[in-house]
Amino acid sequence: MIGVYGGTFDPVHYGHLRTALEVSEIFGLDAVHLIPSATPPHRKTPHAAAIMRAAMLQLAVANHPKLLVDSRELQRTGPSYMVDTLKSLQQDLPTQTLLLFIGTDAFNQLTGWHQWQDLFRYAHVVVITRPSYQQQILAEFFSLRLTTDINDLAHSQAGKLLFQPVTQLDISATAIRDMIAKHRNPGFLLPDAVIDYIKHHRLYTPLN
């Protein structure tokens, strides 16, 4: 099974990385594809250029062979729709089961995503939650696909919904950018190699 974990990663931090590592172990994944969004359709334009966000990801996962930076969204024009990404991955990896990992905020807005129902044609959807998360009442579309058994995901290539608690570090990319803009030290929130890259390229700092 292959994990799919998208985001702006602006910048990547230990909250992202801990989640990716943990789900890789929980689900026994062959790999987790970390996919930086080039033009996110549901968020503001990222502060750092897509190629720089991908470079920071590469630095962050350099010593973790199961965490792979996948730049396919950077190579497409137009909005970075996840349904197109999953379709592309399925074409490249036709024998693999794909697990799309999203957070609870993203899940709550999922019905606003482009062709959101088709996500379940190409992958299982795993919602990453905090251990204290309380399950909400689901619409019929979701309740019909809900499972609580990880083993169910290996028995079909797509179509299931599962909620999985993980250790979620309370780290915010927005807070990190604000910290850097104020010339404060973001150490221990993200890898040193990423901090060095940010300093070298003067990312997230005022131009004046």
N, C-alpha and C positions, 0 to 999 in steps of 0.2 A: 504494500500500500504506500501511496505517495501523499504527503501533506502539501496543502496549498495555503500559503499565508501571505496575503497581500496587505499593502498599506503604503502610506507616503514615506514612512521612515525618514522623517525630516526634523532631527536626525534619528537614526536607529539608537536604541538605548537598551539597558539591561531588562526592562520590562518586556520588550519584544523578544529578546534573546532567551530569557528564562522560559517564556511561554513556548517558544519553538522547541527548545531542548526538552521540556517536560512532555509535550504532546508526542514528540518523537519516541520517547521511552514508553509512555502510557499505551500508545497504539502500536508499538513495535514497527514503526515505519522504516521503509527502505531509505527514504530521504524526505526532507521538507524543503519545498521550493519557496523561497522568500522572494516575493514579486513586487518590486517598487512600482507604484502607479505613476505613469507619465503624466496623464491628464485626468485626475480623479473627478468623476462626474458629480459627486455628492459633497465635495469639500472645496475650500478655497485653493487657489493655485499655491503649490508648495513654495517655500522660501528658497530652497536650494534647487539648482537645476537637477533634472532627472539623472543625468550621467554622474553627478557628484553624489547623489543619494545612493546610487548603485555602488559607487566606489567605496563609500563609507560602509555599506553592507558587506562588501568583499573583505574589507579590513577586519570587520567585527567577527566574521565567521571563519577566518583563515585557518583556525586550528580545530574546526569542527566539520569533518568531511561529510556528515549527513545533512548539514545545513547548506543548501545551495542557493546562490543568487541567480534568479531567473529574470532576464532582461527582456522578455518577449513583449511586454507592454510598452517598453521604450522604443521598440522597433515598429510599432503601429501608429498610424495617424488617427486623429479624432479622439473622442473620450475613451478612457480605459475601462471598458465594461468587463466585469468579471465573467459574464456568460461567454464572451468571446475568448477570454483567456482559458477557461475550462475546456471549451470546444477545441482550442488549439492544443492543449495538453493531452486531451483524449486522443487526438489524431497522432500525436508524437509517441504516446505511451498507451497503445490500444489494449494491452493485456493487463494494465495496472488499474487498481481501484483508487480513485481520487477522493481525498477528504479535504473539504474546504473548511478552514478554521476562521471563524468570525467572532467578534466580541458581542456582548449583550446589547450594546448601543446600536451596533450595525444590524443585529437581528431584529431589533424593535422597528427599524426603518426598512427592513428587507423588501416589503411589498412596494416600496418606491423605487427599487432598483430596476434597471433595464432588463426586461424579459426575466424577471426574478423566478418565475416558476420553472423556467428551463434550467436553472442552476441544478435542480434535482435530476435532470436528465443525464448530466455529465458527472455528478459527484454526490457523495453524502455530505451533508452540512453538519458540522460540529460547532456548537456554540460554546465558547470559552467563558466560564463563569467563575466568580469567587466562591470559595467553599460555603459561604453563608447565603448564597443566592437562593431565593424562594421562587419556585416554578410558578409561572403565571398560567392562567387559562389560555389555551391555544385555540386559534381558529381551526376549523375542520381540516383545511388543507394541510396544516402542520401536524395536527393530532393523528391523522391517518398515517403519517410517516414517522412518528415518534417511536424511538426505541431507547431502552435504558441498558441494553446489553451490547458492549463493544464488539462481541463476537458476531453480532448480526451484520456488521459492516463488511466483514470479510466474505459473506455469503452472497453478496450481490455487488454490482459495480457502482450503483448509484441509487438515489431515491430516499435514503433514510435521514432522519433528523435526530441528533443526540446532544444532550447538554453535558458538558464535562467540566467539573471544577479543577482549577489548577492554582498554583501559588502565583498570585498576581501582585507584582511589585507596584506600589503607588508612585509611579514615575511618569511624568508628562513631557512630551516633546515640546509642547508650548512653554512649559515652565523652564525647560533647559534653554530654549532659544532666548527667553526673557533674561535668564541668568547670564548668558553669554553677552547679550546686548548691554548689560549693566556691568560687564567686566568682572563678574564673579566666577569662581572656580566650579565647574560642573563635575569635578572628579568624583568617582565612585557611582555615578549615575549612568555612565556609558563607558565603553572601552577606551583606554588611553590612546590607542592607535587612531580611534575616531576623533578624539579631542585634538590630537596633533594635526590631523587632516583639516579640521575646522579652523584651527589657528593658522595653519599654513595658507589656506585659501580665504581667510578672513570672512568666514561665513557667519551669518546671524549677527553681525556687528553693524552699528550705524555707519553710514557712508561719510558723515561729516566728522 
